[in-house]
Amino acid sequence: MAELKHDGATVPVDLQDLDERVRNGVLPGTAQLRHAPWTGESWRLLEELPELRDAFRAPGARMAQRLAHAPTSWAAIGVSFLVLLFGGLQVASGMGWTFLLPFFENAAVGFDPMVFEGRFWAPYSSQLIHANFAVHLLGNLSVIAYSGYRTERALGRDGYFVVAILSLLFGTLFVVLGQRDPVIGSSILGFGLLGAQLTIGFRFGDTLPPSQRRFYGFGNLLFVAVILAGTLSTANVSHSAHAGGFVGGMLGALIWKPQFLVAFRSPKVLWPVLGALALSPMLLGPVLRVLPGALWGYQDVDVTKVGANLQVPGRFLAPVGQGISVRGMPAWRSSKSSDELFFCGLIELDWDRVAQGDPLVGAMLEDDWGRLIEGAPREVTPPPSRGPGWTAHALVFDGENGAPDYMLVEHHRLQGVWLNRVGYIVTLDQEGESSLRTPIFQEMLASIEVGEPPELAVARSAHLENPVSERARLELARALYKTGDLEQADALFALVIGQDERLAGTAVLARLELQARFPEVHSLGDVPWFEKSTQDFPGDGRLARSAVGLLVANERCAQARLVHEGLAAERPEAVDLMTTAAEVMACEERQAAD
């Protein structure tokens, strides 16, 4: 009859049941057995019995022994201390230790930092900075410390590092590919260790000692649920980072075979493997940089307010309702934190500015952008223009130390009073080299197709829908005039004047303005076509001013004086009298000189 002494009690035991309980880690090696064929009349420790040697080598027994006599979790302690230390340094950087700011300002992980800015260290540095100390840092630290301690106890120090590295690898991958904006905080590592702690319970199952099962697997679900509930109810949380870290931690806990379950593992093999694994998160940036699909492909975008179509990388497309604009123009960038962007706009000028040519050049362009971009602007040699009818311009903005910080490249096309503006802003390094986004912006620039200004497109569509409508014809004429299609606009104005008395006055004013500004468009003939209007409405200052302007432009000084005198007789107080008088006098002086 075999007897077992354990936990202060002596009970009979079946040898087959004893062997099974030892294999499953239920009985520790310190329990004692008395069985005459094995121990004689004395009590002996189970771990001393040759008959149970194989049972104690079973995974469950070795896991139980490991958890019962695990060494201090130095890896978990070290990582937790490191996170806490950098949290303190981050607080210090905001209280005067400004020399630390460059590290904290460049530590976030994401597509931009790793692919465009070459911050290969970001997967690791991002785990050391937090949005705030009280909630973000201490919340993450509690998970890292607790789950890290449990993970290292079960998988050992090497297993802890495998879980941590795979968490960073998958967390970084999910962030880089799954969202636009960079992230900070050690939650990637925290969720990885949490996933490993959960997986350990499922993987080892009944081999875990009963006293330890509540810390792993299903016994840990309540803790996981509390953490998930907290993150789901908090704003500005990166669920991609949490999901990636969790998946990586689970994978690490599934594939890693703890050293105490392996007969022998050579350090000469182990450490190179761990080293290569540790480098893997830092290689994501260079790898993605050369993959054509990393930008999610190019998509056609219709910018209706500009009358243009272009191809934009999917990564640069903000969610609906979250698009950005710069100087009133639609713009695209790879993330909220990026200073670099591409823009495509259309602005309406007045004819006086158009008469001077492209108004946004030189000092005007510098002033326009100088209110937005920090630094001293200066003109530099622009790239070739993007095609016929376009002009190219480039500015460099120098920082405080005189080194170039930003470059603006802008291309213009003038259509009547409409100025198309397309271009991009990129940062420059100390050597004046532009960033890796520049080739992408250049591809976007080459893809742009600019059509009619939206105002003209709408007017043309309305006229096609109702071609007998004089109102639609008038609006089309106005839009054609503003776009610079002067002859067609003039012909449509003439049709409205001759066919619709209600709109004739409006059409006359518009046509007068057109021909006064561009007298070469149409000949007045012996009797000006607008003469009847000036006789019917001599007190209309706007009509008189436009008529005088057109007559003076055609050297009809005598007729111009009659219109001026008619306005003076009807409205001697009219503010337009000074303008018309000056124009008439100038015209007469030129004729007298000739």
C-alpha positions as CSV (number, residue, x, y, z in Angstrom):
1,M,0.0,0.0,0.0
2,A,1.5,3.3,-1.1
3,E,1.1,6.4,1.1
4,L,1.6,10.0,0.1
5,K,2.5,12.9,2.5
6,H,1.6,16.3,1.0
7,D,0.4,19.6,2.5
8,G,0.4,18.1,6.0
9,A,-1.8,15.2,5.1
10,T,-1.1,11.5,4.7
11,V,-3.3,9.7,2.2
12,P,-3.2,6.4,0.4
13,V,-2.3,6.8,-3.3
14,D,-2.5,4.7,-6.4
15,L,0.8,4.5,-8.2
16,Q,-0.7,5.0,-11.7
17,D,-2.6,8.1,-10.4
18,L,0.6,9.3,-8.7
19,D,2.6,9.1,-11.9
20,E,-0.1,11.0,-13.8
21,R,-0.4,13.7,-11.2
22,V,3.4,14.2,-11.2
23,R,3.4,14.4,-15.0
24,N,0.7,17.1,-15.0
25,G,2.5,19.1,-12.4
26,V,-0.1,18.6,-9.7
27,L,2.3,17.1,-7.2
28,P,5.6,18.9,-6.5
29,G,8.9,17.0,-6.0
30,T,8.9,18.0,-2.3
31,A,5.9,15.7,-1.6
32,Q,6.9,12.4,0.1
33,L,6.1,8.8,-0.6
34,R,6.3,5.6,1.4
35,H,6.0,2.5,-0.7
36,A,8.0,-0.6,0.4
37,P,9.2,-1.7,-3.1
38,W,10.5,1.8,-3.8
39,T,11.3,3.3,-0.4
40,G,11.3,0.5,2.2
41,E,9.8,1.6,5.4
42,S,11.0,5.2,5.2
43,W,9.6,8.4,3.6
44,R,11.4,9.8,0.5
45,L,10.9,12.9,-1.7
46,L,9.2,12.2,-5.0
47,E,11.9,13.9,-6.9
48,E,14.5,11.5,-5.5
49,L,12.7,8.3,-6.7
50,P,14.2,6.8,-9.9
51,E,10.8,5.3,-10.7
52,L,9.3,8.8,-11.2
53,R,12.3,10.3,-13.1
54,D,10.5,10.2,-16.4
55,A,7.3,11.6,-14.9
56,F,9.2,14.6,-13.6
57,R,10.6,15.2,-17.1
58,A,7.1,15.6,-18.6
59,P,6.2,19.2,-19.7
60,G,3.6,19.6,-17.1
61,A,6.0,18.6,-14.3
62,R,8.7,20.9,-15.6
63,M,6.3,23.8,-16.0
64,A,5.1,23.3,-12.4
65,Q,8.7,23.2,-11.2
66,R,9.5,26.3,-13.2
67,L,6.6,28.3,-11.8
68,A,7.3,27.1,-8.3
69,H,10.9,28.0,-8.4
70,A,11.1,30.7,-11.1
71,P,14.1,33.0,-10.8
72,T,13.5,36.8,-10.4
73,S,11.9,38.3,-13.5
74,W,14.7,40.6,-14.3
75,A,13.7,41.2,-17.9
76,A,10.2,42.3,-16.9
77,I,11.6,44.5,-14.1
78,G,14.2,46.0,-16.4
79,V,11.8,46.9,-19.2
80,S,9.3,48.3,-16.7
81,F,12.0,50.4,-15.1
82,L,13.1,51.7,-18.5
83,V,9.6,52.8,-19.4
84,L,9.2,54.5,-16.1
85,L,12.6,56.2,-16.4
86,F,11.8,57.7,-19.8
87,G,8.4,58.8,-18.5
88,G,10.2,60.8,-15.8
89,L,12.7,62.2,-18.4
90,Q,9.7,63.2,-20.6
91,V,8.2,65.1,-17.7
92,A,11.7,66.7,-17.1
93,S,11.9,67.8,-20.8
94,G,8.8,69.8,-20.3
95,M,10.2,71.5,-17.2
96,G,13.4,72.8,-18.6
97,W,15.5,69.9,-19.8
98,T,14.9,71.0,-23.4
99,F,17.9,69.1,-24.7
100,L,15.7,65.9,-24.4
101,L,13.0,67.3,-26.7
102,P,14.5,66.2,-30.0
103,F,14.2,62.5,-28.9
104,F,10.7,62.8,-27.7
105,E,9.6,64.8,-30.7
106,N,11.0,62.1,-33.1
107,A,10.1,58.9,-31.3
108,A,6.6,58.1,-32.6
109,V,6.1,55.1,-34.8
110,G,4.1,55.1,-38.1
111,F,4.3,55.0,-41.8
112,D,5.6,58.6,-42.1
113,P,8.4,58.2,-39.5
114,M,9.6,54.8,-40.8
115,V,9.1,55.1,-44.5
116,F,9.5,58.8,-45.4
117,E,11.7,60.0,-42.5
118,G,13.9,56.9,-42.0
119,R,13.4,56.6,-38.2
120,F,14.2,52.9,-38.1
121,W,14.4,53.1,-34.3
122,A,10.7,54.2,-34.0
123,P,9.3,50.8,-33.0
124,Y,11.4,50.9,-29.8
125,S,11.5,54.6,-29.1
126,S,7.7,54.9,-29.4
127,Q,7.3,52.6,-26.4
128,L,9.2,55.0,-24.2
129,I,7.0,58.2,-24.6
130,H,3.5,58.8,-23.6
131,A,0.8,61.5,-24.0
132,N,0.6,62.1,-20.2
133,F,2.1,60.6,-17.0
134,A,-0.9,59.9,-14.9
135,V,-3.2,58.0,-17.2
136,H,-1.3,56.9,-20.3
137,L,2.1,56.0,-18.8
138,L,0.9,54.5,-15.5
139,G,-1.9,52.7,-17.2
140,N,0.5,51.1,-19.7
141,L,3.1,50.5,-17.1
142,S,0.7,48.5,-14.9
143,V,0.0,46.1,-17.8
144,I,3.6,45.8,-18.8
145,A,4.8,45.1,-15.3
146,Y,2.1,42.5,-14.4
147,S,1.8,40.7,-17.7
148,G,5.5,40.8,-18.2
149,Y,6.1,39.2,-14.8
150,R,3.7,36.4,-15.6
151,T,5.0,35.9,-19.1
152,E,8.6,35.7,-18.0
153,R,7.8,33.3,-15.1
154,A,6.2,30.9,-17.6
155,L,8.4,31.3,-20.7
156,G,11.7,32.4,-19.2
157,R,13.8,35.5,-20.0
158,D,14.4,34.5,-23.6
159,G,10.7,33.8,-24.2
160,Y,9.9,37.2,-22.7
161,F,12.1,38.9,-25.3
162,V,10.7,36.8,-28.1
163,V,7.1,37.9,-27.1
164,A,8.2,41.5,-26.7
165,I,9.9,41.7,-30.1
166,L,7.1,40.0,-32.0
167,S,4.7,42.3,-30.3
168,L,6.6,45.3,-31.6
169,L,7.0,43.7,-35.0
170,F,3.3,43.1,-35.5
171,G,2.2,46.2,-33.7
172,T,4.4,48.3,-35.9
173,L,3.2,46.5,-39.0
174,F,-0.5,47.1,-38.1
175,V,0.1,50.8,-37.4
176,V,2.2,51.4,-40.5
177,L,-0.3,49.6,-42.8
178,G,-3.6,50.1,-40.9
179,Q,-3.7,53.9,-40.1
180,R,-2.5,57.2,-41.3
181,D,-1.1,58.8,-38.1
182,P,1.9,57.9,-36.0
183,V,1.4,56.6,-32.4
184,I,3.2,56.8,-29.1
185,G,3.0,54.8,-25.9
186,S,4.0,51.4,-24.7
187,S,0.6,49.8,-25.2
188,I,1.9,47.8,-28.2
189,L,4.2,46.0,-25.8
190,G,1.6,45.9,-23.1
191,F,-1.0,44.3,-25.3
192,G,1.6,41.9,-26.6
193,L,2.5,40.7,-23.1
194,L,-1.2,40.5,-22.3
195,G,-1.9,38.4,-25.3
196,A,1.1,36.1,-24.3
197,Q,-0.3,35.7,-20.8
198,L,-3.7,34.7,-22.2
199,T,-2.1,32.3,-24.7
200,I,0.1,30.6,-22.2
201,G,-3.0,29.4,-20.3
202,F,-4.6,28.0,-23.5
203,R,-1.3,26.5,-24.8
204,F,-0.3,24.6,-21.7
205,G,-3.8,24.0,-20.4
206,D,-3.9,21.4,-17.7
207,T,-0.1,21.3,-17.4
208,L,-0.2,24.5,-15.4
209,P,-0.3,23.9,-11.7
210,P,-3.8,24.5,-10.3
211,S,-2.5,27.3,-8.1
212,Q,-1.3,29.2,-11.2
213,R,-4.2,28.7,-13.6
214,R,-6.1,31.7,-12.5
215,F,-3.3,33.9,-13.8
216,Y,-3.4,32.6,-17.3
217,G,-5.9,31.7,-20.0
218,F,-9.5,31.8,-19.0
219,G,-8.4,32.8,-15.5
220,N,-7.1,36.0,-17.0
221,L,-10.1,36.9,-19.1
222,L,-11.6,39.4,-16.6
223,F,-8.3,41.3,-16.5
224,V,-8.3,41.4,-20.3
225,A,-11.9,42.5,-20.5
226,V,-11.2,45.4,-18.1
227,I,-8.2,46.6,-20.2
228,L,-10.2,46.3,-23.5
229,A,-13.2,48.2,-22.0
230,G,-10.8,51.0,-20.9
231,T,-9.3,51.3,-24.3
232,L,-12.6,51.2,-26.2
233,S,-14.0,54.0,-24.1
234,T,-11.0,56.3,-24.5
235,A,-10.6,58.7,-27.4
236,N,-7.5,58.9,-29.5
237,V,-6.6,55.2,-29.0
238,S,-4.8,53.3,-31.7
239,H,-6.7,50.1,-32.0
240,S,-4.3,49.0,-34.8
241,A,-1.4,49.2,-32.4
242,H,-3.3,47.2,-29.7
243,A,-4.4,44.5,-32.2
244,G,-1.0,44.1,-33.7
245,G,0.7,43.9,-30.4
246,F,-1.8,41.4,-29.1
247,V,-1.4,39.2,-32.2
248,G,2.4,39.3,-32.0
249,G,2.4,38.4,-28.3
250,M,0.0,35.5,-28.9
251,L,2.2,34.2,-31.7
252,G,5.3,34.5,-29.6
253,A,3.7,32.5,-26.7
254,L,2.6,29.9,-29.2
255,I,5.9,29.3,-31.1
256,W,8.4,29.7,-28.3
257,K,9.5,26.6,-26.5
258,P,10.7,27.5,-23.1
259,Q,14.3,26.5,-22.3
260,F,13.2,24.4,-19.3
261,L,11.3,22.2,-21.8
262,V,14.3,21.8,-24.0
263,A,17.1,19.4,-23.2
264,F,19.8,21.8,-24.5
265,R,19.8,25.1,-26.4
266,S,23.1,26.5,-27.5
267,P,23.7,30.3,-26.8
268,K,25.7,30.4,-30.0
269,V,22.5,29.8,-31.9
270,L,20.0,31.5,-29.6
271,W,21.5,35.0,-29.4
272,P,22.0,35.5,-33.1
273,V,18.4,34.4,-33.6
274,L,17.2,36.9,-31.0
275,G,19.4,39.6,-32.4
276,A,18.0,39.1,-35.9
277,L,14.5,39.0,-34.6
278,A,15.2,42.3,-32.7
279,L,16.2,44.0,-35.9
280,S,13.1,42.9,-37.8
281,P,10.8,45.8,-36.6
282,M,13.4,48.3,-37.7
283,L,13.6,46.8,-41.2
284,L,9.9,47.5,-42.0
285,G,10.6,51.1,-43.2
286,P,13.2,50.2,-45.8
287,V,11.2,47.2,-47.0
288,L,8.0,49.2,-47.4
289,R,9.8,52.0,-49.1
290,V,10.5,49.8,-52.1
291,L,7.2,48.0,-52.3
292,P,4.8,49.6,-54.8
293,G,1.7,48.7,-52.9
294,A,2.8,50.3,-49.6
295,L,1.0,53.6,-50.5
296,W,-2.3,51.5,-51.1
297,G,-2.2,52.4,-54.8
298,Y,-3.2,55.5,-56.6
299,Q,-6.9,56.5,-56.8
300,D,-8.6,59.0,-59.2
301,V,-9.9,62.0,-57.3
302,D,-12.3,64.6,-58.8
303,V,-11.8,68.0,-57.2
304,T,-15.1,69.5,-58.4
305,K,-14.5,72.9,-56.7
306,V,-11.3,73.3,-58.7
307,G,-12.5,71.6,-62.0
308,A,-9.6,69.1,-61.9
309,N,-8.9,65.4,-61.7
310,L,-5.8,63.8,-60.3
311,Q,-4.4,60.6,-58.9
312,V,-3.8,60.5,-55.1
313,P,-2.1,57.7,-53.2
314,G,-4.7,55.9,-51.0
315,R,-2.6,56.7,-47.9
316,F,-3.0,60.4,-48.6
317,L,-6.7,60.2,-48.7
318,A,-8.3,61.4,-45.5
319,P,-11.6,60.0,-44.3
320,V,-14.7,61.7,-45.5
321,G,-15.2,65.0,-43.8
322,Q,-11.6,65.1,-42.6
323,G,-9.9,66.6,-45.7
324,I,-7.6,69.6,-45.3
325,S,-7.1,72.8,-47.2
326,V,-4.2,75.2,-47.4
327,R,-4.6,78.9,-48.4
328,G,-8.2,77.9,-49.3
329,M,-7.1,75.1,-51.7
330,P,-7.8,71.4,-51.2
331,A,-4.7,69.6,-50.0
332,W,-3.4,66.1,-49.3
333,R,-0.8,64.8,-46.9
334,S,0.2,61.4,-45.6
335,S,-0.7,62.1,-41.9
336,K,-1.9,64.8,-39.6
337,S,1.6,65.2,-38.2
338,S,3.2,65.8,-41.6
339,D,4.3,69.3,-42.7
340,E,4.6,68.2,-46.3
341,L,1.5,68.4,-48.5
342,F,0.2,68.6,-52.1
343,F,-2.3,71.2,-53.1
344,C,-4.6,71.9,-56.1
345,G,-6.6,75.1,-56.1
346,L,-8.4,77.6,-58.2
347,I,-8.7,81.3,-57.3
348,E,-10.6,84.1,-58.9
349,L,-8.8,87.3,-59.7
350,D,-10.0,90.6,-61.1
351,W,-9.3,91.8,-64.6
352,D,-7.0,94.6,-63.4
353,R,-4.7,92.0,-61.8
354,V,-4.9,89.8,-64.8
355,A,-3.9,92.7,-67.1
356,Q,-0.5,92.6,-65.3
357,G,0.0,89.0,-66.1
358,D,0.3,86.2,-63.4
359,P,-0.1,88.2,-60.2
360,L,1.3,85.5,-57.9
361,V,4.9,85.8,-58.7
362,G,7.9,87.1,-56.9
363,A,7.1,89.2,-53.8
364,M,3.4,88.4,-54.1
365,L,4.0,84.7,-54.0
366,E,6.5,85.1,-51.1
367,D,3.9,87.2,-49.2
368,D,1.1,84.7,-49.9
369,W,3.1,81.7,-48.5
370,G,5.2,83.6,-45.9
371,R,2.1,83.9,-43.7
372,L,1.9,80.2,-43.5
373,I,5.4,78.8,-43.7
374,E,8.0,79.8,-41.2
375,G,11.3,81.1,-42.5
376,A,12.7,83.7,-44.8
377,P,11.5,83.0,-48.4
378,R,13.7,83.4,-51.5
379,E,13.2,82.5,-55.1
380,V,15.1,79.6,-56.6
381,T,15.2,78.1,-60.0
382,P,12.0,76.3,-60.5
383,P,11.6,72.9,-62.2
384,P,10.2,72.8,-65.8
385,S,6.6,73.8,-66.1
386,R,4.1,70.9,-66.3
387,G,3.0,71.8,-69.8
388,P,1.9,74.4,-72.4
389,G,0.1,77.3,-70.8
390,W,1.7,76.7,-67.4
391,T,4.4,78.5,-65.5
392,A,6.6,77.1,-62.7
393,H,7.7,78.9,-59.6
394,A,9.8,77.8,-56.6
395,L,10.6,79.2,-53.2
396,V,12.9,78.1,-50.4
397,F,12.3,79.1,-46.8
398,D,15.4,79.4,-44.7
399,G,15.3,78.8,-41.0
400,E,16.8,80.7,-38.1
401,N,20.3,79.2,-38.7
402,G,20.2,80.1,-42.4
403,A,19.8,76.5,-43.5
404,P,16.9,75.7,-45.9
405,D,13.9,74.2,-44.1
406,Y,11.1,74.1,-46.7
407,M,10.7,74.2,-50.4
408,L,7.5,75.3,-52.2
409,V,7.0,74.3,-55.9
410,E,3.9,75.8,-57.5
411,H,2.6,75.7,-61.1
412,H,0.2,78.3,-62.5
413,R,-2.2,78.4,-65.4
414,L,-4.3,81.5,-66.1
415,Q,-7.7,81.2,-67.7
416,G,-9.3,84.6,-67.9
417,V,-9.7,85.7,-64.3
418,W,-9.2,82.1,-63.1
419,L,-5.8,81.0,-61.8
420,N,-5.1,77.3,-61.4
421,R,-2.5,76.6,-58.7
422,V,-1.0,73.2,-58.2
423,G,2.1,72.2,-56.3
424,Y,3.6,70.9,-53.1
425,I,5.5,71.8,-49.9
426,V,8.4,69.6,-48.8
427,T,10.9,69.8,-46.0
428,L,14.6,70.1,-46.7
429,D,17.5,68.6,-44.8
430,Q,20.7,70.4,-43.8
431,E,22.2,69.8,-47.3
432,G,19.1,71.1,-49.0
433,E,17.8,67.8,-50.1
434,S,14.1,67.3,-50.3
435,S,12.3,64.4,-48.6
436,L,11.2,61.0,-49.9
437,R,7.7,62.4,-50.5
438,T,8.9,64.6,-53.4
439,P,8.8,61.8,-56.1
440,I,5.2,61.0,-55.0
441,F,4.2,64.6,-55.2
442,Q,5.8,64.9,-58.6
443,E,3.7,61.9,-59.8
444,M,0.6,63.5,-58.5
445,L,1.5,66.7,-60.3
446,A,2.0,64.9,-63.6
447,S,-1.4,63.2,-63.2
448,I,-3.5,66.4,-62.9
449,E,-6.0,67.1,-65.7
450,V,-7.5,70.6,-65.4
451,G,-10.7,71.2,-67.2
452,E,-13.1,74.2,-67.3
453,P,-13.6,76.3,-64.2
454,P,-16.6,74.9,-62.2
455,E,-18.6,78.1,-62.8
456,L,-18.3,77.7,-66.6
457,A,-19.1,73.9,-66.4
458,V,-22.3,74.6,-64.4
459,A,-23.4,77.4,-66.8
460,R,-22.7,75.3,-69.9
461,S,-24.7,72.4,-68.4
462,A,-27.6,74.6,-67.6
463,H,-27.6,76.0,-71.1
464,L,-27.5,72.6,-72.7
465,E,-30.5,71.5,-70.5
466,N,-32.5,74.6,-71.6
467,P,-31.0,76.1,-74.7
468,V,-33.9,78.5,-75.3
469,S,-33.5,80.1,-71.9
470,E,-32.1,83.6,-72.2
471,R,-31.2,83.6,-68.5
472,A,-29.1,80.4,-69.0
473,R,-27.5,82.0,-72.1
474,L,-26.7,85.2,-70.1
475,E,-25.0,83.1,-67.4
476,L,-23.0,81.2,-69.9
477,A,-21.9,84.4,-71.6
478,R,-20.7,85.7,-68.2
479,A,-18.8,82.5,-67.4
480,L,-17.2,82.5,-70.8
481,Y,-16.1,86.1,-70.4
482,K,-14.5,85.3,-67.0
483,T,-12.7,82.3,-68.5
484,G,-11.3,84.4,-71.3
485,D,-13.4,83.1,-74.2
486,L,-14.2,86.7,-75.2
487,E,-15.6,86.3,-78.8
488,Q,-18.1,83.6,-77.8
489,A,-19.1,85.6,-74.7
490,D,-19.6,88.8,-76.8
491,A,-21.8,86.9,-79.3
492,L,-24.0,85.5,-76.6
493,F,-24.4,88.9,-74.9
494,A,-25.5,90.3,-78.3
495,L,-28.1,87.6,-78.6
496,V,-29.5,88.3,-75.2
497,I,-29.6,92.1,-75.9
498,G,-31.5,91.5,-79.1
499,Q,-34.0,88.9,-77.8
500,D,-34.9,89.6,-74.2
501,E,-35.8,93.1,-73.1
502,R,-36.0,92.1,-69.4
503,L,-32.3,91.0,-69.4
504,A,-31.1,93.5,-72.0
505,G,-30.0,96.0,-69.4
506,T,-27.9,93.5,-67.6
507,A,-26.5,92.1,-70.8
508,V,-25.6,95.6,-72.1
509,L,-23.6,96.3,-68.9
510,A,-21.7,93.0,-69.1
511,R,-21.0,93.5,-72.8
512,L,-19.9,97.0,-72.3
513,E,-17.5,96.0,-69.6
514,L,-16.1,93.2,-71.9
515,Q,-15.6,95.5,-74.9
516,A,-14.3,98.4,-72.9
517,R,-11.6,96.2,-71.5
518,F,-10.9,94.4,-74.8
519,P,-11.9,96.8,-77.6
520,E,-10.4,94.5,-80.2
521,V,-13.1,92.0,-79.7
522,H,-15.9,93.8,-81.6
523,S,-16.2,96.9,-83.8
524,L,-18.7,99.5,-82.7
525,G,-19.8,100.5,-86.2
526,D,-21.0,103.9,-87.2
527,V,-23.7,103.9,-84.4
528,P,-22.6,102.1,-81.2
529,W,-24.9,99.3,-80.3
530,F,-25.4,100.6,-76.8
531,E,-26.3,104.2,-77.8
532,K,-30.0,103.6,-77.3
533,S,-29.4,102.3,-73.7
534,T,-27.4,105.4,-72.8
535,Q,-30.2,107.6,-74.1
536,D,-32.9,105.7,-72.3
537,F,-31.0,105.6,-69.0
538,P,-28.8,108.7,-68.9
539,G,-28.7,108.7,-65.1
540,D,-27.3,105.2,-64.8
541,G,-23.8,105.8,-63.5
542,R,-22.5,102.3,-64.1
543,L,-23.8,102.3,-67.7
544,A,-22.4,105.7,-68.4
545,R,-19.0,104.8,-66.9
546,S,-18.7,101.6,-69.0
547,A,-20.0,103.3,-72.2
548,V,-17.5,106.2,-71.8
549,G,-14.7,103.7,-71.3
550,L,-15.6,101.8,-74.4
551,L,-16.0,104.9,-76.5
552,V,-12.7,106.4,-75.3
553,A,-11.0,103.1,-76.0
554,N,-12.2,103.4,-79.6
555,E,-11.3,107.1,-79.8
556,R,-15.0,108.2,-80.0
557,C,-14.3,111.2,-77.9
558,A,-17.3,113.3,-79.0
559,Q,-19.8,110.5,-78.3
560,A,-18.1,109.9,-75.0
561,R,-18.7,113.5,-74.1
562,L,-22.4,113.3,-74.9
563,V,-22.8,110.3,-72.6
564,H,-20.9,112.1,-69.8
565,E,-23.0,115.2,-70.2
566,G,-26.2,113.2,-70.1
567,L,-25.1,111.7,-66.7
568,A,-24.1,115.1,-65.4
569,A,-27.5,116.5,-66.3
570,E,-29.4,113.7,-64.7
571,R,-27.3,113.1,-61.7
572,P,-24.9,116.0,-61.0
573,E,-23.9,114.4,-57.7
574,A,-23.0,110.9,-59.2
575,V,-19.6,109.6,-58.0
576,D,-18.9,108.3,-61.5
577,L,-18.8,111.8,-63.0
578,M,-15.2,112.4,-62.0
579,T,-14.2,109.2,-63.7
580,T,-16.1,109.8,-66.9
581,A,-14.9,113.5,-67.0
582,A,-11.3,112.5,-66.7
583,E,-11.5,109.8,-69.4
584,V,-13.3,112.2,-71.8
585,M,-10.7,115.0,-71.2
586,A,-7.8,112.5,-71.7
587,C,-9.4,111.3,-75.0
588,E,-9.9,114.9,-76.3
589,E,-6.3,115.8,-75.3
590,R,-4.9,112.9,-77.3
591,Q,-7.0,113.9,-80.3
592,A,-5.9,117.5,-80.1
593,A,-2.3,116.4,-79.9
594,D,-2.7,114.3,-83.0
